[in-house]
């Protein structure tokens, strides 16, 4: 088990300030930035579960509120994929300046609408983005950007999440990078069924170990 250490961070740009949690194991092999879904943030229990798994196998993690409290009160912002992608790029710039993370390759882990933001961000600024994982994601929200994504992309979908399976299969057809779709048997959209989130964590670990 890797020794892990989490601490709160604040990522600022001009007047804007975003809250985050940076998890730093000893000698990390890369850093994974989490892009949360609608109505979720850095305290998302599901993303924290995956983040701690990744820390234990040697990855740094950054869980981030992509919206300020005021912005989050307006539901329109939750689906503003351009805005969310801007925030991910802001986090990427911050990681590149932080002494503890500046030499690390970056991966994105996007859940729900966050997956669309992660894929757009990966297409807009591909430098140092080594891999993308989407969990129950909405890659269709980044449709026009998908052919430009160069980072190897893994789409994980619940086997019982029918509409999202179709969205991910359509997105898979538009991606031109290394790519894979994995259906988790018995899982619905939020992966609340016993053992399904563990499978998400293991598949994510496998992908990041390979590419990040």
Buried (B, 14 or more C-beta within 10 A) or exposed (E): EBEBEBEEBEBEEEEEEBBBBBBBBEEBBBBBBBBBBBEBBBEBEBBBBBBBBBBBBBBBBBBBBBBBEEBBEEEEBBEBBEBBBBBBBBBBEBBBEBEEBEEBBBBBBBBBBBBBBBBBBBBBBBEEBBBBBBBBBBBBBBBEBBEBBBBBBBBBBBBBBEEBBEBBEEBBEBBEBBBEBBBBEBBBBBBEBEEBBBBBBEBBBBBBBEBB
